[in-house]
């Protein structure tokens, strides 16, 4: 359900509390460490229910996993798992960079580290000061959001005292106006420090430092792009060649009316093939969205940036909406059917109408529907996993999917350049050098920084690619300049790839910035702890019987 690459050798996989076959300390595990080369899996202990949580790395490399679900006593009781309420949880995962011998622990301190409000289906975004902005969500588990459970606010980790909040949530008119289809909003930190947000079929740019919104033109043709009409989005690659001008791409989703009850929605309602693209400058916003179409309509797609600057789109369904147990004509209890099994390549520099290509792409036999994920990995292949559009572990169609697939672009098969030596950190505006192995002396070289993102529910939070300016190449030494600011690349972990004539090296992990923790405001922390109680929303599980859990 949630996937993040945490080192050159490992990824972390996070699920919900359910009866997975992998166990730890006498109960099923709902988190694990995945070794990318050997495919070995190590179960991890997690205290609280991480069902539908978000996540982000911080400037010091710490990964936080935020929010989740109450204990659902009717189906996955504490007697089975011993789990805690996850709605306010902030789970802390320290970085792992020890030459393949990764050992991590997920820490939770509900008495002293927690959110000020409950969040289910929230998005977590690293912003330009290296802290995490926690966006929206619902106050309890359910299905389509509504004004009785909507949490139309932001808060930060570590907590900030801005706009008179003293660490407490800050209201968002945008997240009120975008009901009902506004969970897991799509968000990107922009080079000027502001934040792009898309929810339902609307979008805006939010200045978190001044608490002001700039509303953008609505997404064309009534296409909704956030849960449960789930599409996906990416911030396109940034470079000094166009002064780091930001451009966003939103693909897939649905035109289903988010005010309809489930009894009037069908699993056969068609998904959208639309991809909408906008340059986020004054002129670009005035010009509006540029509309293109994928070869296949997709709900719940995953869009993955490649080091080449191309994009792979995988996973998803041709019809229905996200969730399970809600609509008519379900398969099993999946709200979506007609899985799309063939990836598509998007060439963002091609002319409109000729950017998509599925020619030569391998088709899978595994449906990847609700609760599936995909990410670029350090060797530049794509890891694809998940799919569980049923309650708990299930063998009914479409059953719980534990198989992992790997999509290997053609560049995986030939000789590749190599980054042989680097110092491990990249400073802003700082000139650095790396030792490289080139394939040819006259080749075209590009050096890119990539954030591989925290992936869940088609949201690739923090996914990012920045071209670095190469100053000089002398023999095997390449000198380059770090990104100009935390707006262009928010301080924190990155993977660096050398791309030679369109062929990328394997990525090496570096830290961008000074590697320090984001600023800690002790007074704001104290106010959050004083104003809230640990797991104070746990009482909601008394109302969280089979109806809510089935209608997720």
ZAFIVO-960961 format. One record per residue (C-alpha): residue number from 1; x, y, z negated. Coordinates in nm, 3 decimals. Layout:
[r NUM; [X; Y; Z]],
...
END
This chain:
[r 1; [0.000; 0.000; 0.000]],
[r 2; [0.292; 0.239; -0.069]],
[r 3; [0.641; 0.220; 0.079]],
[r 4; [0.957; 0.427; 0.043]],
[r 5; [1.317; 0.359; 0.143]],
[r 6; [1.529; 0.436; -0.164]],
[r 7; [1.881; 0.348; -0.045]],
[r 8; [2.073; 0.220; 0.255]],
[r 9; [1.984; -0.134; 0.149]],
[r 10; [1.651; -0.124; -0.037]],
[r 11; [1.292; -0.008; -0.022]],
[r 12; [1.032; 0.003; -0.296]],
[r 13; [0.688; -0.145; -0.235]],
[r 14; [0.397; -0.042; -0.461]],
[r 15; [0.052; -0.196; -0.462]],
[r 16; [-0.250; -0.181; -0.690]],
[r 17; [-0.334; -0.400; -0.986]],
[r 18; [-0.456; -0.723; -0.828]],
[r 19; [-0.380; -1.093; -0.820]],
[r 20; [-0.067; -1.092; -0.607]],
[r 21; [0.128; -1.422; -0.605]],
[r 22; [0.451; -1.247; -0.712]],
[r 23; [0.466; -1.237; -1.092]],
[r 24; [0.665; -1.067; -1.366]],
[r 25; [0.651; -1.119; -1.743]],
[r 26; [0.361; -1.359; -1.710]],
[r 27; [0.130; -1.145; -1.497]],
[r 28; [0.095; -1.057; -1.128]],
[r 29; [0.331; -0.784; -1.012]],
[r 30; [0.209; -0.475; -0.832]],
[r 31; [0.549; -0.331; -0.747]],
[r 32; [0.867; -0.479; -0.603]],
[r 33; [1.213; -0.403; -0.473]],
[r 34; [1.265; -0.513; -0.113]],
[r 35; [1.616; -0.584; 0.017]],
[r 36; [1.612; -0.466; 0.376]],
[r 37; [1.875; -0.699; 0.520]],
[r 38; [1.820; -1.023; 0.328]],
[r 39; [1.440; -0.969; 0.288]],
[r 40; [1.468; -1.073; -0.076]],
[r 41; [1.198; -0.941; -0.309]],
[r 42; [1.241; -0.860; -0.679]],
[r 43; [0.927; -0.793; -0.885]],
[r 44; [0.917; -0.470; -1.085]],
[r 45; [0.727; -0.399; -1.406]],
[r 46; [0.481; -0.112; -1.388]],
[r 47; [0.263; -0.003; -1.678]],
[r 48; [-0.034; 0.168; -1.516]],
[r 49; [-0.263; 0.109; -1.221]],
[r 50; [-0.100; 0.272; -0.917]],
[r 51; [-0.401; 0.212; -0.692]],
[r 52; [-0.395; 0.490; -0.430]],
[r 53; [-0.116; 0.696; -0.588]],
[r 54; [0.111; 0.941; -0.407]],
[r 55; [0.484; 0.992; -0.432]],
[r 56; [0.787; 1.205; -0.356]],
[r 57; [1.159; 1.232; -0.418]],
[r 58; [1.287; 1.533; -0.614]],
[r 59; [1.600; 1.741; -0.551]],
[r 60; [1.808; 1.518; -0.780]],
[r 61; [1.704; 1.199; -0.600]],
[r 62; [1.450; 1.084; -0.857]],
[r 63; [1.138; 0.928; -0.706]],
[r 64; [0.807; 1.004; -0.876]],
[r 65; [0.490; 0.800; -0.821]],
[r 66; [0.185; 1.000; -0.918]],
[r 67; [-0.176; 0.924; -1.006]],
[r 68; [-0.376; 0.611; -0.941]],
[r 69; [-0.679; 0.440; -1.086]],
[r 70; [-0.830; 0.349; -1.421]],
[r 71; [-0.828; -0.008; -1.544]],
[r 72; [-1.111; -0.182; -1.360]],
[r 73; [-1.236; -0.419; -1.624]],
[r 74; [-1.492; -0.604; -1.411]],
[r 75; [-1.232; -0.740; -1.170]],
[r 76; [-0.878; -0.691; -1.294]],
[r 77; [-0.900; -0.672; -1.668]],
[r 78; [-0.629; -0.587; -1.917]],
[r 79; [-0.639; -0.948; -2.028]],
[r 80; [-0.498; -1.037; -1.686]],
[r 81; [-0.246; -0.756; -1.649]],
[r 82; [-0.215; -0.541; -1.959]],
[r 83; [-0.217; -0.231; -1.741]],
[r 84; [-0.295; 0.124; -1.842]],
[r 85; [-0.506; 0.396; -1.685]],
[r 86; [-0.309; 0.546; -1.395]],
[r 87; [-0.505; 0.863; -1.317]],
[r 88; [-0.267; 1.101; -1.494]],
[r 89; [0.045; 0.888; -1.465]],
[r 90; [0.381; 1.015; -1.346]],
[r 91; [0.602; 0.712; -1.291]],
[r 92; [0.973; 0.788; -1.276]],
[r 93; [1.214; 0.586; -1.063]],
[r 94; [1.580; 0.683; -1.078]],
[r 95; [1.793; 0.665; -0.761]],
[r 96; [1.967; 0.347; -0.653]],
[r 97; [2.289; 0.374; -0.452]],
[r 98; [2.516; 0.095; -0.568]],
[r 99; [2.641; -0.079; -0.256]],
[r 100; [2.353; -0.318; -0.217]],
[r 101; [2.334; -0.428; -0.581]],
[r 102; [2.025; -0.224; -0.657]],
[r 103; [1.865; -0.252; -0.999]],
[r 104; [1.589; -0.009; -1.086]],
[r 105; [1.326; 0.042; -1.350]],
[r 106; [0.992; 0.220; -1.330]],
[r 107; [0.952; 0.435; -1.642]],
[r 108; [0.629; 0.579; -1.777]],
[r 109; [0.590; 0.803; -2.082]],
[r 110; [0.219; 0.883; -2.104]],
[r 111; [0.265; 1.065; -2.434]],
[r 112; [0.522; 1.309; -2.298]],
[r 113; [0.518; 1.301; -1.916]],
[r 114; [0.184; 1.325; -1.740]],
[r 115; [-0.026; 1.530; -1.505]],
[r 116; [-0.266; 1.786; -1.641]],
[r 117; [-0.556; 1.639; -1.443]],
[r 118; [-0.660; 1.301; -1.301]],
[r 119; [-0.577; 1.232; -0.937]],
[r 120; [-0.679; 0.947; -0.711]],
[r 121; [-0.575; 0.979; -0.345]],
[r 122; [-0.348; 1.277; -0.403]],
[r 123; [-0.064; 1.390; -0.177]],
[r 124; [0.277; 1.471; -0.327]],
[r 125; [0.511; 1.701; -0.138]],
[r 126; [0.871; 1.809; -0.210]],
[r 127; [0.887; 2.183; -0.154]],
[r 128; [1.174; 2.422; -0.088]],
[r 129; [1.292; 2.447; -0.451]],
[r 130; [1.321; 2.067; -0.479]],
[r 131; [1.018; 2.022; -0.706]],
[r 132; [0.702; 1.830; -0.623]],
[r 133; [0.372; 1.991; -0.535]],
[r 134; [0.083; 1.759; -0.626]],
[r 135; [-0.214; 1.823; -0.400]],
[r 136; [-0.584; 1.747; -0.441]],
[r 137; [-0.739; 1.406; -0.490]],
[r 138; [-1.041; 1.285; -0.679]],
[r 139; [-1.097; 1.268; -1.054]],
[r 140; [-1.187; 0.899; -1.038]],
[r 141; [-1.188; 0.612; -0.793]],
[r 142; [-1.470; 0.594; -0.545]],
[r 143; [-1.500; 0.633; -0.169]],
[r 144; [-1.592; 0.952; 0.014]],
[r 145; [-1.507; 1.253; -0.198]],
[r 146; [-1.783; 1.482; -0.327]],
[r 147; [-1.813; 1.792; -0.543]],
[r 148; [-1.883; 1.596; -0.863]],
[r 149; [-1.542; 1.423; -0.858]],
[r 150; [-1.335; 1.648; -0.630]],
[r 151; [-1.009; 1.780; -0.776]],
[r 152; [-0.951; 2.088; -0.557]],
[r 153; [-0.631; 2.197; -0.728]],
[r 154; [-0.251; 2.192; -0.714]],
[r 155; [-0.009; 2.123; -0.992]],
[r 156; [0.367; 2.079; -0.993]],
[r 157; [0.628; 1.845; -1.129]],
[r 158; [0.812; 1.964; -1.323]],
[r 159; [0.525; 2.193; -1.432]],
[r 160; [0.558; 2.559; -1.333]],
[r 161; [0.426; 2.874; -1.496]],
[r 162; [0.306; 3.056; -1.187]],
[r 163; [-0.008; 3.257; -1.119]],
[r 164; [-0.093; 3.246; -1.489]],
[r 165; [-0.125; 2.868; -1.485]],
[r 166; [0.133; 2.787; -1.755]],
[r 167; [0.165; 2.440; -1.606]],
[r 168; [-0.206; 2.377; -1.561]],
[r 169; [-0.379; 2.317; -1.224]],
[r 170; [-0.425; 2.601; -0.974]],
[r 171; [-0.754; 2.618; -0.783]],
[r 172; [-0.760; 2.566; -0.406]],
[r 173; [-1.052; 2.717; -0.210]],
[r 174; [-0.936; 2.512; 0.092]],
[r 175; [-0.981; 2.183; -0.093]],
[r 176; [-1.331; 2.288; -0.194]],
[r 177; [-1.429; 2.394; 0.157]],
[r 178; [-1.303; 2.072; 0.320]],
[r 179; [-1.531; 1.828; 0.139]],
[r 180; [-1.619; 1.550; 0.191]],
[r 181; [-1.343; 1.393; 0.401]],
[r 182; [-1.043; 1.557; 0.231]],
[r 183; [-0.855; 1.292; 0.030]],
[r 184; [-0.485; 1.234; 0.093]],
[r 185; [-0.448; 1.571; 0.268]],
[r 186; [-0.171; 1.592; 0.529]],
[r 187; [0.098; 1.832; 0.407]],
[r 188; [0.440; 1.957; 0.519]],
[r 189; [0.682; 2.206; 0.367]],
[r 190; [0.765; 2.467; 0.632]],
[r 191; [1.097; 2.643; 0.700]],
[r 192; [0.969; 2.970; 0.550]],
[r 193; [0.884; 2.790; 0.223]],
[r 194; [0.511; 2.785; 0.280]],
[r 195; [0.310; 2.461; 0.309]],
[r 196; [0.100; 2.336; 0.600]],
[r 197; [-0.215; 2.152; 0.493]],
[r 198; [-0.473; 1.962; 0.698]],
[r 199; [-0.789; 1.813; 0.551]],
[r 200; [-1.112; 1.700; 0.715]],
[r 201; [-1.105; 1.888; 1.049]],
[r 202; [-0.949; 2.205; 0.910]],
[r 203; [-0.597; 2.329; 0.853]],
[r 204; [-0.419; 2.615; 0.680]],
[r 205; [-0.081; 2.746; 0.568]],
[r 206; [-0.050; 2.793; 0.193]],
[r 207; [0.202; 3.024; 0.028]],
[r 208; [0.253; 2.858; -0.308]],
[r 209; [0.463; 3.147; -0.435]],
[r 210; [0.184; 3.403; -0.384]],
[r 211; [-0.116; 3.164; -0.402]],
[r 212; [-0.251; 3.279; -0.067]],
[r 213; [-0.409; 3.086; 0.218]],
[r 214; [-0.390; 3.147; 0.593]],
[r 215; [-0.665; 2.949; 0.759]],
[r 216; [-0.586; 2.803; 1.101]],
[r 217; [-0.819; 2.717; 1.389]],
[r 218; [-1.014; 2.395; 1.319]],
[r 219; [-0.891; 2.071; 1.469]],
[r 220; [-1.060; 2.046; 1.811]],
[r 221; [-1.365; 1.844; 1.902]],
[r 222; [-1.477; 1.780; 1.547]],
[r 223; [-1.203; 1.523; 1.479]],
[r 224; [-1.145; 1.459; 1.110]],
[r 225; [-0.795; 1.347; 1.013]],
[r 226; [-0.805; 1.268; 0.639]],
[r 227; [-0.955; 0.989; 0.434]],
[r 228; [-1.182; 0.815; 0.500]],
[r 229; [-1.169; 0.939; 0.861]],
[r 230; [-0.798; 0.876; 0.843]],
[r 231; [-0.556; 1.004; 1.104]],
[r 232; [-0.187; 1.073; 1.065]],
[r 233; [0.047; 1.367; 1.109]],
[r 234; [0.408; 1.470; 1.148]],
[r 235; [0.617; 1.783; 1.134]],
[r 236; [0.809; 1.773; 1.460]],
[r 237; [1.192; 1.793; 1.457]],
[r 238; [1.350; 2.123; 1.356]],
[r 239; [1.659; 2.278; 1.513]],
[r 240; [1.848; 2.605; 1.530]],
[r 241; [1.791; 2.603; 1.906]],
[r 242; [1.441; 2.741; 1.851]],
[r 243; [1.519; 2.910; 1.518]],
[r 244; [1.365; 2.618; 1.325]],
[r 245; [1.019; 2.700; 1.457]],
[r 246; [0.773; 2.453; 1.297]],
[r 247; [0.530; 2.252; 1.506]],
[r 248; [0.285; 1.989; 1.378]],
[r 249; [0.122; 1.689; 1.541]],
[r 250; [-0.202; 1.528; 1.417]],
[r 251; [-0.313; 1.200; 1.575]],
[r 252; [-0.615; 0.974; 1.543]],
[r 253; [-0.900; 0.993; 1.297]],
[r 254; [-1.273; 1.001; 1.360]],
[r 255; [-1.565; 1.226; 1.450]],
[r 256; [-1.799; 1.044; 1.210]],
[r 257; [-2.003; 1.289; 1.002]],
[r 258; [-1.850; 1.288; 0.653]],
[r 259; [-2.188; 1.378; 0.500]],
[r 260; [-2.349; 1.054; 0.620]],
[r 261; [-2.415; 0.775; 0.366]],
[r 262; [-2.246; 0.443; 0.433]],
[r 263; [-2.578; 0.292; 0.539]],
[r 264; [-2.570; 0.518; 0.845]],
[r 265; [-2.206; 0.454; 0.938]],
[r 266; [-2.100; 0.149; 1.137]],
[r 267; [-1.772; -0.034; 1.163]],
[r 268; [-1.828; 0.002; 1.538]],
[r 269; [-1.827; 0.383; 1.537]],
[r 270; [-1.536; 0.470; 1.767]],
[r 271; [-1.211; 0.610; 1.633]],
[r 272; [-1.049; 0.910; 1.801]],
[r 273; [-0.763; 0.896; 2.050]],
[r 274; [-0.697; 1.267; 2.010]],
[r 275; [-0.356; 1.412; 1.925]],
[r 276; [-0.355; 1.783; 1.842]],
[r 277; [-0.035; 1.986; 1.840]],
[r 278; [0.027; 2.343; 1.725]],
[r 279; [0.328; 2.574; 1.699]],
[r 280; [0.303; 2.751; 1.363]],
[r 281; [0.401; 3.099; 1.475]],
[r 282; [0.171; 3.397; 1.520]],
[r 283; [0.165; 3.336; 1.894]],
[r 284; [0.128; 2.960; 1.856]],
[r 285; [-0.164; 2.993; 1.618]],
[r 286; [-0.334; 3.239; 1.855]],
[r 287; [-0.287; 2.990; 2.139]],
[r 288; [-0.451; 2.720; 1.923]],
[r 289; [-0.426; 2.344; 1.931]],
[r 290; [-0.294; 2.165; 2.236]],
[r 291; [-0.496; 1.846; 2.287]],
[r 292; [-0.358; 1.519; 2.418]],
[r 293; [-0.480; 1.159; 2.393]],
[r 294; [-0.321; 0.830; 2.293]],
[r 295; [-0.379; 0.530; 2.523]],
[r 296; [-0.591; 0.376; 2.245]],
[r 297; [-0.812; 0.537; 1.985]],
[r 298; [-0.677; 0.478; 1.635]],
[r 299; [-0.806; 0.513; 1.284]],
[r 300; [-0.541; 0.470; 1.011]],
[r 301; [-0.238; 0.495; 1.243]],
[r 302; [0.118; 0.540; 1.120]],
[r 303; [0.342; 0.783; 1.308]],
[r 304; [0.716; 0.729; 1.258]],
[r 305; [0.991; 0.970; 1.368]],
[r 306; [1.292; 0.807; 1.534]],
[r 307; [1.646; 0.953; 1.518]],
[r 308; [1.618; 1.005; 1.895]],
[r 309; [1.343; 1.262; 1.838]],
[r 310; [1.076; 1.030; 1.976]],
[r 311; [0.778; 0.906; 1.776]],
[r 312; [0.640; 0.554; 1.740]],
[r 313; [0.272; 0.515; 1.652]],
[r 314; [0.167; 0.177; 1.509]],
[r 315; [-0.113; 0.014; 1.309]],
[r 316; [-0.475; 0.106; 1.283]],
[r 317; [-0.823; 0.020; 1.408]],
[r 318; [-1.021; 0.117; 1.713]],
[r 319; [-1.343; 0.175; 1.524]],
[r 320; [-1.498; 0.230; 1.182]],
[r 321; [-1.360; 0.430; 0.892]],
[r 322; [-1.126; 0.367; 0.600]],
[r 323; [-1.221; 0.191; 0.280]],
[r 324; [-1.411; -0.129; 0.221]],
[r 325; [-1.756; -0.243; 0.120]],
[r 326; [-1.941; 0.069; 0.236]],
[r 327; [-2.066; 0.061; 0.594]],
[r 328; [-2.278; -0.167; 0.811]],
[r 329; [-2.143; -0.432; 1.049]],
[r 330; [-1.838; -0.498; 0.830]],
[r 331; [-1.590; -0.776; 0.898]],
[r 332; [-1.545; -0.934; 0.559]],
[r 333; [-1.594; -0.607; 0.377]],
[r 334; [-1.361; -0.405; 0.601]],
[r 335; [-1.512; -0.076; 0.710]],
[r 336; [-1.288; -0.079; 1.020]],
[r 337; [-1.256; -0.338; 1.296]],
[r 338; [-1.101; -0.379; 1.641]],
[r 339; [-0.737; -0.365; 1.529]],
[r 340; [-0.494; -0.192; 1.766]],
[r 341; [-0.200; -0.428; 1.805]],
[r 342; [0.036; -0.255; 2.050]],
[r 343; [0.260; 0.034; 1.945]],
[r 344; [0.285; 0.346; 2.156]],
[r 345; [0.589; 0.570; 2.211]],
[r 346; [0.543; 0.948; 2.213]],
[r 347; [0.799; 1.163; 2.393]],
[r 348; [0.742; 1.511; 2.256]],
[r 349; [0.950; 1.686; 2.522]],
[r 350; [0.757; 1.539; 2.817]],
[r 351; [0.483; 1.728; 2.998]],
[r 352; [0.132; 1.725; 2.858]],
[r 353; [-0.050; 1.418; 2.987]],
[r 354; [0.264; 1.206; 3.026]],
[r 355; [0.395; 1.186; 2.669]],
[r 356; [0.256; 0.846; 2.571]],
[r 357; [0.393; 0.513; 2.689]],
[r 358; [0.318; 0.157; 2.578]],
[r 359; [0.504; -0.009; 2.865]],
[r 360; [0.729; -0.287; 2.740]],
[r 361; [0.605; -0.253; 2.382]],
[r 362; [0.558; -0.586; 2.200]],
[r 363; [0.209; -0.656; 2.073]],
[r 364; [0.157; -0.800; 1.727]],
[r 365; [-0.086; -1.074; 1.630]],
[r 366; [-0.131; -0.927; 1.281]],
[r 367; [-0.410; -0.674; 1.222]],
[r 368; [-0.279; -0.378; 1.026]],
[r 369; [-0.583; -0.199; 0.890]],
[r 370; [-0.660; -0.038; 0.555]],
[r 371; [-0.363; -0.036; 0.312]],
[r 372; [-0.097; -0.087; 0.578]],
[r 373; [0.228; 0.108; 0.610]],
[r 374; [0.528; 0.164; 0.837]],
[r 375; [0.860; 0.342; 0.794]],
[r 376; [1.191; 0.397; 0.967]],
[r 377; [1.470; 0.211; 0.789]],
[r 378; [1.841; 0.301; 0.768]],
[r 379; [1.940; 0.072; 1.055]],
[r 380; [1.687; 0.269; 1.269]],
[r 381; [1.438; -0.016; 1.303]],
[r 382; [1.077; 0.022; 1.190]],
[r 383; [0.942; -0.180; 0.898]],
[r 384; [0.570; -0.258; 0.921]],
[r 385; [0.377; -0.414; 0.633]],
[r 386; [0.049; -0.446; 0.451]],
[r 387; [-0.324; -0.455; 0.529]],
[r 388; [-0.578; -0.539; 0.263]],
[r 389; [-0.928; -0.408; 0.345]],
[r 390; [-1.095; -0.622; 0.081]],
[r 391; [-1.128; -0.618; -0.294]],
[r 392; [-0.833; -0.778; -0.479]],
[r 393; [-0.633; -1.052; -0.308]],
[r 394; [-0.847; -1.198; -0.034]],
[r 395; [-0.835; -1.464; 0.235]],
[r 396; [-1.149; -1.351; 0.416]],
[r 397; [-1.111; -1.162; 0.740]],
[r 398; [-0.918; -0.937; 0.731]],
[r 399; [-0.720; -1.109; 0.456]],
[r 400; [-0.449; -0.970; 0.232]],
[r 401; [-0.135; -0.949; 0.445]],
[r 402; [0.204; -1.026; 0.292]],
[r 403; [0.401; -1.067; 0.614]],
[r 404; [0.648; -0.796; 0.713]],
[r 405; [0.721; -0.718; 1.078]],
[r 406; [1.012; -0.530; 1.233]],
[r 407; [0.992; -0.320; 1.545]],
[r 408; [1.335; -0.289; 1.703]],
[r 409; [1.375; -0.019; 1.969]],
[r 410; [1.604; -0.102; 2.263]],
[r 411; [1.892; 0.090; 2.106]],
[r 412; [1.918; -0.187; 1.845]],
[r 413; [2.052; -0.432; 2.105]],
[r 414; [2.366; -0.259; 2.233]],
[r 415; [2.680; -0.092; 2.107]],
[r 416; [2.609; 0.195; 1.872]],
[r 417; [2.806; 0.488; 1.735]],
[r 418; [2.904; 0.479; 1.370]],
[r 419; [2.946; 0.719; 1.081]],
[r 420; [3.251; 0.573; 0.909]],
[r 421; [3.320; 0.816; 0.631]],
[r 422; [3.129; 1.099; 0.468]],
[r 423; [3.148; 1.276; 0.136]],
[r 424; [2.793; 1.198; 0.026]],
[r 425; [2.646; 1.545; 0.004]],
[r 426; [2.552; 1.820; 0.247]],
[r 427; [2.548; 2.178; 0.119]],
[r 428; [2.329; 2.452; 0.257]],
[r 429; [2.518; 2.654; 0.521]],
[r 430; [2.829; 2.459; 0.422]],
[r 431; [3.072; 2.332; 0.683]],
[r 432; [3.151; 1.963; 0.633]],
[r 433; [3.311; 1.687; 0.832]],
[r 434; [3.254; 1.317; 0.886]],
[r 435; [3.462; 1.044; 1.048]],
[r 436; [3.281; 0.882; 1.338]],
[r 437; [3.328; 0.608; 1.592]],
[r 438; [3.216; 0.725; 1.936]],
[r 439; [3.140; 0.501; 2.229]],
[r 440; [3.266; 0.747; 2.492]],
[r 441; [3.479; 1.059; 2.479]],
[r 442; [3.245; 1.267; 2.696]],
[r 443; [2.910; 1.168; 2.549]],
[r 444; [2.628; 1.392; 2.426]],
[r 445; [2.630; 1.391; 2.047]],
[r 446; [2.360; 1.497; 1.806]],
[r 447; [2.367; 1.481; 1.427]],
[r 448; [2.038; 1.460; 1.243]],
[r 449; [1.917; 1.464; 0.884]],
[r 450; [1.603; 1.261; 0.819]],
[r 451; [1.369; 1.223; 0.526]],
[r 452; [1.204; 0.884; 0.581]],
[r 453; [0.910; 0.987; 0.365]],
[r 454; [0.684; 0.827; 0.108]],
[r 455; [0.425; 0.634; 0.307]],
[r 456; [0.071; 0.546; 0.202]],
[r 457; [-0.271; 0.556; 0.371]],
[r 458; [-0.121; 0.693; 0.697]],
[r 459; [0.027; 0.991; 0.509]],
[r 460; [0.403; 1.012; 0.565]],
[r 461; [0.468; 1.265; 0.292]],
[r 462; [0.795; 1.458; 0.334]],
[r 463; [0.878; 1.289; 0.665]],
[r 464; [1.125; 1.522; 0.833]],
[r 465; [1.399; 1.549; 1.093]],
[r 466; [1.649; 1.835; 1.124]],
[r 467; [1.918; 1.871; 1.391]],
[r 468; [2.246; 1.988; 1.237]],
[r 469; [2.472; 2.229; 1.423]],
[r 470; [2.792; 2.056; 1.535]],
[r 471; [3.088; 2.294; 1.523]],
[r 472; [3.373; 2.086; 1.657]],
[r 473; [3.473; 1.733; 1.752]],
[r 474; [3.840; 1.644; 1.724]],
[r 475; [3.925; 1.281; 1.779]],
[r 476; [3.713; 1.089; 1.532]],
[r 477; [3.638; 1.390; 1.315]],
[r 478; [3.313; 1.579; 1.360]],
[r 479; [3.255; 1.904; 1.173]],
[r 480; [2.905; 2.039; 1.124]],
[r 481; [2.708; 2.293; 0.926]],
[r 482; [2.447; 2.202; 0.667]],
[r 483; [2.088; 2.324; 0.700]],
[r 484; [2.041; 2.695; 0.638]],
[r 485; [1.798; 2.667; 0.347]],
[r 486; [1.572; 2.450; 0.135]],
[r 487; [1.290; 2.559; 0.361]],
[r 488; [1.446; 2.388; 0.659]],
[r 489; [1.535; 2.080; 0.451]],
[r 490; [1.400; 2.072; 0.092]],
[r 491; [1.691; 1.976; -0.137]],
[r 492; [1.703; 1.606; -0.208]],
[r 493; [1.795; 1.274; -0.048]],
[r 494; [1.835; 1.233; 0.328]],
[r 495; [1.963; 0.985; 0.581]],
[r 496; [2.217; 1.112; 0.835]],
[r 497; [2.226; 0.961; 1.185]],
[r 498; [2.473; 1.024; 1.466]],
[r 499; [2.299; 1.001; 1.804]],
[r 500; [2.515; 0.945; 2.111]],
[r 501; [2.348; 0.962; 2.453]],
[r 502; [2.019; 0.870; 2.290]],
[r 503; [2.158; 0.582; 2.083]],
[r 504; [2.159; 0.632; 1.704]],
[r 505; [2.407; 0.500; 1.451]],
[r 506; [2.288; 0.337; 1.136]],
[r 507; [2.189; 0.598; 0.881]],
[r 508; [2.400; 0.687; 0.580]],
[r 509; [2.242; 0.829; 0.267]],
[r 510; [2.343; 1.179; 0.159]],
[r 511; [2.217; 1.437; -0.087]],
[r 512; [2.119; 1.774; 0.055]],
[r 513; [2.186; 2.062; -0.183]],
[r 514; [2.364; 2.044; -0.516]],
[r 515; [2.188; 1.729; -0.638]],
[r 516; [2.059; 1.903; -0.948]],
[r 517; [1.716; 1.860; -1.101]],
[r 518; [1.450; 2.112; -1.003]],
[r 519; [1.400; 2.392; -1.255]],
[r 520; [1.241; 2.281; -1.581]],
[r 521; [1.004; 2.521; -1.758]],
[r 522; [0.980; 2.389; -2.113]],
[r 523; [0.693; 2.621; -2.211]],
[r 524; [0.481; 2.500; -1.920]],
[r 525; [0.554; 2.138; -2.015]],
[r 526; [0.456; 2.205; -2.375]],
[r 527; [0.133; 2.370; -2.265]],
[r 528; [0.036; 2.075; -2.048]],
[r 529; [0.096; 1.835; -2.337]],
[r 530; [-0.091; 2.060; -2.578]],
[r 531; [-0.387; 2.106; -2.343]],
[r 532; [-0.430; 1.742; -2.242]],
[r 533; [-0.428; 1.399; -2.399]],
[r 534; [-0.262; 1.078; -2.282]],
[r 535; [-0.495; 0.885; -2.053]],
[r 536; [-0.779; 1.118; -2.152]],
[r 537; [-0.981; 1.010; -1.850]],
[r 538; [-0.964; 0.643; -1.941]],
[r 539; [-1.331; 0.668; -2.048]],
[r 540; [-1.417; 0.687; -1.679]],
[r 541; [-1.346; 0.317; -1.652]],
[r 542; [-1.667; 0.266; -1.845]],
[r 543; [-1.840; 0.399; -1.535]],
[r 544; [-1.598; 0.219; -1.307]],
[r 545; [-1.772; -0.109; -1.258]],
[r 546; [-1.800; -0.323; -0.951]],
[r 547; [-1.985; -0.059; -0.750]],
[r 548; [-1.700; 0.191; -0.749]],
[r 549; [-1.427; -0.063; -0.700]],
[r 550; [-1.611; -0.234; -0.417]],
[r 551; [-1.689; 0.099; -0.252]],
[r 552; [-1.329; 0.209; -0.218]],
END
